[in-house]
Amino acid sequence: MIGKVFRIFREKGGVLKALDLWNWYEALEPGDQKRVKYYFSLKSIKDMRFPFRAKHFDSGEVSNPGYTRTTLLGTLAQTALLEGKYEDAEWLYLRALELSQNAFERHLILNDLLMLSQKLKDFERMEKYARMDLELFEDYKEELKERNGGTLPQINSYELMVYLLERKGDRTSALELLERLHQEGVPHPFYEEVKKRLTA
């Protein structure tokens, strides 16, 4: 009973308050609350560049956290990934995706989900997340270009989706995608080689 009263009246501070995550956090199942807090604590121990200690998760005054809700959960997901906890990593990335506020944030998280899928060698997941990212391309391309000094960088979902389509035998769709993003200025490291193969 005392513990319950404490939970009701405890100060709601820390990073959860700074990022307006308290309602989201309290709506999670107890097990999910534990894993969010666990990876925050682990991050604070293992990454000297992380600006918080474990106590800052839900208590104390935190101003200018330097993260958005999405990027915080994304960095916790990366911590889980480095620990080899792939299920936890995907769960955290998906929560980050749900909380994302713009297409560029979604692109960053989808790129990480794509890399996780590649690590797992899960082709179904690869295609799912690559398609999701490519569907957002028009919405994030200008910000991506601006952040990259005025030119578009390589995009993992583009290269991987071309490969997956070719792997499935859909050379027409693979070629269409290859050319469409090439025209947009997205580099492909093996563009000429892949084009030659797809048009042979």
KOLKE-175020 format. One record per residue (C-alpha): y, x, z; chain; residue in three letters. Coordinates in Angstrom, 2 decimals, always signed. Last residue first. Example, Ala and Ser with C-alpha at 12.3 -4.5 7.8 and 13.67 -1.06 7.14 Angstrom:
# KOLKE-175020
+---------+---------+---------+---+-----+
!       v !       u !       w ! c !   r !
+---------+---------+---------+---+-----+
!   -1.06 !  +13.67 !   +7.14 ! A ! ser !
!   -4.50 !  +12.30 !   +7.80 ! A ! ala !
+---------+---------+---------+---+-----+
END
This chain:
# KOLKE-175020
+---------+---------+---------+---+-----+
!       v !       u !       w ! c !   r !
+---------+---------+---------+---+-----+
!   -7.84 !  +20.69 !  -70.16 ! A ! ala !
!   -4.82 !  +18.79 !  -68.85 ! A ! thr !
!   -5.77 !  +18.91 !  -65.17 ! A ! leu !
!   -6.82 !  +22.58 !  -65.30 ! A ! arg !
!   -3.66 !  +23.67 !  -67.08 ! A ! lys !
!   -1.54 !  +21.70 !  -64.64 ! A ! lys !
!   -3.34 !  +23.29 !  -61.68 ! A ! val !
!   -2.80 !  +26.82 !  -62.99 ! A ! glu !
!   +0.82 !  +26.19 !  -63.89 ! A ! glu !
!   +1.64 !  +24.63 !  -60.52 ! A ! tyr !
!   -0.23 !  +27.09 !  -58.31 ! A ! phe !
!   +2.38 !  +27.64 !  -55.57 ! A ! pro !
!   +3.77 !  +24.10 !  -55.95 ! A ! his !
!   +7.53 !  +23.93 !  -55.54 ! A ! pro !
!   +9.29 !  +20.59 !  -54.96 ! A ! val !
!  +12.18 !  +20.33 !  -57.42 ! A ! gly !
!  +12.05 !  +16.58 !  -58.01 ! A ! glu !
!  +10.56 !  +17.25 !  -61.46 ! A ! gln !
!   +7.73 !  +19.13 !  -59.76 ! A ! his !
!   +7.35 !  +16.11 !  -57.49 ! A ! leu !
!   +6.66 !  +13.84 !  -60.44 ! A ! arg !
!   +4.64 !  +16.39 !  -62.41 ! A ! glu !
!   +1.99 !  +17.04 !  -59.75 ! A ! leu !
!   +1.86 !  +13.36 !  -58.83 ! A ! leu !
!   +1.23 !  +12.31 !  -62.43 ! A ! glu !
!   -1.32 !  +15.10 !  -62.87 ! A ! leu !
!   -3.28 !  +14.04 !  -59.78 ! A ! ala !
!   -3.13 !  +10.40 !  -60.85 ! A ! ser !
!   -4.60 !  +11.26 !  -64.25 ! A ! thr !
!   -7.15 !  +13.69 !  -62.80 ! A ! arg !
!   -8.76 !  +11.06 !  -60.61 ! A ! asp !
!  -12.07 !  +12.91 !  -60.23 ! A ! gly !
!  -12.17 !  +12.61 !  -56.44 ! A ! lys !
!  -11.50 !  +16.35 !  -56.07 ! A ! arg !
!   -8.56 !  +16.02 !  -58.45 ! A ! glu !
!   -7.08 !  +13.32 !  -56.24 ! A ! leu !
!   -7.70 !  +15.42 !  -53.14 ! A ! leu !
!   -6.10 !  +18.53 !  -54.66 ! A ! tyr !
!   -2.99 !  +16.66 !  -55.79 ! A ! val !
!   -2.86 !  +15.08 !  -52.33 ! A ! met !
!   -3.05 !  +18.49 !  -50.65 ! A ! leu !
!   -0.21 !  +20.02 !  -52.61 ! A ! glu !
!   +2.07 !  +17.04 !  -52.09 ! A ! tyr !
!   +1.15 !  +16.48 !  -48.44 ! A ! ser !
!   +1.84 !  +20.14 !  -47.68 ! A ! asn !
!   +5.38 !  +20.13 !  -49.01 ! A ! ile !
!   +6.74 !  +23.42 !  -50.32 ! A ! gln !
!  +10.47 !  +23.67 !  -49.70 ! A ! pro !
!  +13.23 !  +21.56 !  -51.29 ! A ! leu !
!  +16.47 !  +23.34 !  -52.06 ! A ! thr !
!  +19.94 !  +23.07 !  -50.52 ! A ! gly !
!  +19.60 !  +25.44 !  -47.58 ! A ! gly !
!  +16.34 !  +24.09 !  -46.20 ! A ! asn !
!  +17.89 !  +21.67 !  -43.70 ! A ! arg !
!  +19.84 !  +20.04 !  -46.53 ! A ! glu !
!  +16.75 !  +19.73 !  -48.71 ! A ! lys !
!  +14.75 !  +18.16 !  -45.89 ! A ! leu !
!  +17.62 !  +15.77 !  -45.19 ! A ! glu !
!  +17.75 !  +14.79 !  -48.86 ! A ! glu !
!  +13.97 !  +14.45 !  -49.19 ! A ! lys !
!  +13.45 !  +12.19 !  -46.16 ! A ! tyr !
!  +13.68 !   +8.66 !  -47.56 ! A ! asp !
!  +12.45 !   +9.41 !  -51.08 ! A ! glu !
!   +9.43 !  +11.22 !  -49.64 ! A ! phe !
!   +8.36 !   +8.41 !  -47.28 ! A ! leu !
!   +5.44 !   +7.23 !  -49.44 ! A ! glu !
!   +4.44 !  +10.88 !  -49.75 ! A ! leu !
!   +4.04 !  +11.15 !  -45.99 ! A ! asp !
!   +1.86 !   +8.07 !  -45.65 ! A ! met !
!   -0.27 !   +9.17 !  -48.59 ! A ! arg !
!   -0.81 !  +12.62 !  -47.04 ! A ! ala !
!   -1.70 !  +11.01 !  -43.69 ! A ! tyr !
!   -4.42 !   +8.80 !  -45.15 ! A ! lys !
!   -5.70 !  +11.40 !  -47.61 ! A ! glu !
!   -6.15 !  +14.02 !  -44.91 ! A ! met !
!   -7.75 !  +11.49 !  -42.56 ! A ! arg !
!  -10.40 !  +10.65 !  -45.15 ! A ! glu !
!  -10.89 !  +14.33 !  -45.95 ! A ! phe !
!  -11.68 !  +15.30 !  -42.35 ! A ! asp !
!  -12.03 !  +19.09 !  -42.39 ! A ! lys !
!  -11.08 !  +19.01 !  -38.67 ! A ! leu !
!   -8.49 !  +21.74 !  -39.22 ! A ! lys !
!   -7.33 !  +19.91 !  -42.33 ! A ! gln !
!   -6.94 !  +16.72 !  -40.31 ! A ! ser !
!   -4.84 !  +18.60 !  -37.73 ! A ! leu !
!   -2.70 !  +20.00 !  -40.55 ! A ! met !
!   -2.16 !  +16.47 !  -41.86 ! A ! leu !
!   -1.27 !  +15.21 !  -38.41 ! A ! leu !
!   +1.30 !  +18.02 !  -38.18 ! A ! asp !
!   +2.78 !  +17.05 !  -41.54 ! A ! asn !
!   +2.80 !  +13.42 !  -40.44 ! A ! leu !
!   +4.81 !  +14.42 !  -37.37 ! A ! ile !
!   +7.43 !  +16.30 !  -39.39 ! A ! leu !
!   +7.66 !  +13.57 !  -42.02 ! A ! his !
!   +8.09 !  +10.90 !  -39.35 ! A ! arg !
!  +11.02 !  +12.85 !  -37.92 ! A ! glu !
!  +12.55 !  +13.04 !  -41.40 ! A ! phe !
!  +12.02 !   +9.33 !  -41.99 ! A ! ala !
!  +14.03 !   +8.27 !  -38.95 ! A ! asn !
!  +13.70 !   +7.04 !  -35.39 ! A ! gln !
!  +10.21 !   +8.17 !  -34.48 ! A ! ser !
!   +8.68 !   +6.40 !  -31.48 ! A ! leu !
!   +5.53 !   +5.22 !  -33.26 ! A ! glu !
!   +5.10 !   +8.63 !  -34.87 ! A ! leu !
!   +5.30 !  +10.33 !  -31.49 ! A ! ala !
!   +2.59 !   +7.98 !  -30.22 ! A ! arg !
!   +0.50 !   +8.96 !  -33.24 ! A ! leu !
!   +1.06 !  +12.65 !  -32.55 ! A ! tyr !
!   +0.02 !  +12.16 !  -28.92 ! A ! leu !
!   -3.22 !  +10.40 !  -29.89 ! A ! trp !
!   -3.95 !  +13.03 !  -32.55 ! A ! glu !
!   -3.51 !  +15.85 !  -30.04 ! A ! ala !
!   -5.62 !  +14.10 !  -27.42 ! A ! asp !
!   -8.47 !  +13.71 !  -29.91 ! A ! glu !
!   -8.06 !  +17.31 !  -31.05 ! A ! tyr !
!   -8.25 !  +18.94 !  -27.65 ! A ! lys !
!   -8.69 !  +22.50 !  -28.97 ! A ! gly !
!   -6.20 !  +23.86 !  -26.45 ! A ! glu !
!   -3.81 !  +24.74 !  -29.27 ! A ! leu !
!   -4.04 !  +21.13 !  -30.44 ! A ! leu !
!   -3.21 !  +19.82 !  -26.98 ! A ! ala !
!   -0.09 !  +22.01 !  -26.91 ! A ! thr !
!   +0.83 !  +20.82 !  -30.40 ! A ! gln !
!   +0.55 !  +17.25 !  -29.15 ! A ! ala !
!   +2.93 !  +18.08 !  -26.31 ! A ! leu !
!   +5.36 !  +19.44 !  -28.92 ! A ! thr !
!   +5.10 !  +16.21 !  -30.89 ! A ! gly !
!   +5.63 !  +14.12 !  -27.79 ! A ! leu !
!   +8.90 !  +15.96 !  -27.20 ! A ! leu !
!   +9.85 !  +15.86 !  -30.88 ! A ! thr !
!   +9.43 !  +12.09 !  -31.03 ! A ! thr !
!  +11.36 !  +11.27 !  -27.87 ! A ! arg !
!  +14.14 !  +13.56 !  -29.06 ! A ! thr !
!  +14.36 !  +17.03 !  -27.64 ! A ! tyr !
!  +17.08 !  +19.39 !  -26.44 ! A ! gly !
!  +17.00 !  +17.89 !  -22.95 ! A ! pro !
!  +20.80 !  +17.65 !  -22.77 ! A ! asn !
!  +20.83 !  +16.56 !  -19.13 ! A ! ser !
!  +17.90 !  +16.44 !  -16.74 ! A ! val !
!  +18.46 !  +15.34 !  -13.15 ! A ! glu !
!  +15.38 !  +15.36 !  -10.96 ! A ! gly !
!  +12.07 !  +13.61 !  -11.33 ! A ! ser !
!   +9.63 !  +12.38 !  -13.97 ! A ! asp !
!   +8.67 !  +15.36 !  -16.12 ! A ! phe !
!  +11.09 !  +17.78 !  -14.48 ! A ! his !
!   +8.54 !  +18.63 !  -11.78 ! A ! lys !
!   +6.32 !  +20.38 !  -14.35 ! A ! ala !
!   +9.03 !  +22.89 !  -15.16 ! A ! arg !
!  +11.34 !  +22.49 !  -18.11 ! A ! phe !
!  +13.06 !  +24.64 !  -20.75 ! A ! pro !
!   +9.90 !  +25.45 !  -22.75 ! A ! phe !
!  +10.49 !  +29.02 !  -23.92 ! A ! arg !
!   +8.03 !  +30.40 !  -21.36 ! A ! met !
!   +5.26 !  +28.31 !  -22.91 ! A ! asp !
!   +2.03 !  +28.28 !  -20.92 ! A ! lys !
!   +3.10 !  +26.73 !  -17.61 ! A ! ile !
!   +5.65 !  +24.18 !  -18.82 ! A ! ser !
!   +3.37 !  +23.23 !  -21.71 ! A ! lys !
!   +0.51 !  +22.62 !  -19.29 ! A ! leu !
!   +2.71 !  +20.37 !  -17.16 ! A ! ser !
!   +3.82 !  +18.35 !  -20.19 ! A ! phe !
!   +0.21 !  +18.29 !  -21.37 ! A ! tyr !
!   -0.93 !  +16.82 !  -18.06 ! A ! tyr !
!   +1.91 !  +14.28 !  -17.86 ! A ! lys !
!   +1.01 !  +12.80 !  -21.25 ! A ! val !
!   -2.69 !  +12.94 !  -20.36 ! A ! arg !
!   -2.21 !  +11.20 !  -17.05 ! A ! lys !
!   -0.13 !   +8.38 !  -18.50 ! A ! gln !
!   -2.89 !   +7.82 !  -21.04 ! A ! asp !
!   -5.47 !   +7.46 !  -18.29 ! A ! gly !
!   -3.23 !   +5.05 !  -16.40 ! A ! pro !
!   -2.80 !   +2.83 !  -19.49 ! A ! glu !
!   +0.67 !   +3.07 !  -20.95 ! A ! leu !
!   +3.41 !   +0.52 !  -20.22 ! A ! ala !
!   +4.88 !   +2.80 !  -17.54 ! A ! glu !
!   +5.46 !   +5.53 !  -20.11 ! A ! tyr !
!   +7.26 !   +3.30 !  -22.61 ! A ! trp !
!   +9.47 !   +1.84 !  -19.90 ! A ! asn !
!  +10.27 !   +5.33 !  -18.59 ! A ! trp !
!  +10.93 !   +6.93 !  -21.96 ! A ! leu !
!  +14.73 !   +6.75 !  -22.11 ! A ! asp !
!  +14.94 !  +10.39 !  -23.19 ! A ! leu !
!  +16.87 !  +11.57 !  -20.12 ! A ! ala !
!  +14.90 !   +9.20 !  -17.89 ! A ! lys !
!  +11.49 !  +10.47 !  -18.95 ! A ! leu !
!  +12.84 !  +14.02 !  -18.90 ! A ! val !
!  +13.45 !  +13.74 !  -15.20 ! A ! gly !
!  +14.51 !  +10.70 !  -13.25 ! A ! gly !
!  +13.05 !   +7.43 !  -12.07 ! A ! lys !
!  +13.56 !   +7.73 !   -8.34 ! A ! glu !
!  +10.70 !   +6.17 !   -6.45 ! A ! arg !
!  +11.02 !   +2.54 !   -5.36 ! A ! phe !
!   +8.06 !   +0.92 !   -7.10 ! A ! ile !
!   +5.81 !   +3.96 !   -7.02 ! A ! arg !
!   +6.54 !   +4.47 !   -3.32 ! A ! phe !
!   +5.66 !   +0.85 !   -2.54 ! A ! val !
!   +2.32 !   +1.34 !   -4.28 ! A ! lys !
!   +1.63 !   +4.54 !   -2.39 ! A ! gly !
!   +2.40 !   +2.81 !   +0.91 ! A ! ile !
!   +0.00 !   +0.00 !   +0.00 ! A ! met !
+---------+---------+---------+---+-----+
END
